[in-house]
Amino acid sequence: MRPAIWHGWVFVNIDGQAQPFEDYMAPAMKAYVDWDLGALKLVHYQPFDFHAAWKLVIETFCDTYHVFMVASRSSCRADAGRLFHDAAR
């Protein structure tokens, strides 16, 4: 197991064959080199109670994230947009 900390975020890799964290994250580190990521603050927290299996909830959320690109005419698009808009308030 190889843990790493980047801007206060903890990453843990349990794959003994994976490349070093710094190599894997090099593109992100380069892209955000001028950002003060340590200064980020939580400005909103919205808890939800889901009466479902956690994996189903996570996979559904991730799928909703992709609806805008994959199924732009989907009836889910309005619901997904509303979800993101409401969560951002």
Buried (B, 14 or more C-beta within 10 A) or exposed (E): EEEBEBEEEEEEBEEEEEEEBEEBBEEEEEEEEEEEEEEEEEEEEEEEEEEEEEEEEEEEEEEBEEBBEEEEEEEBBEEBEEBEEEEEE
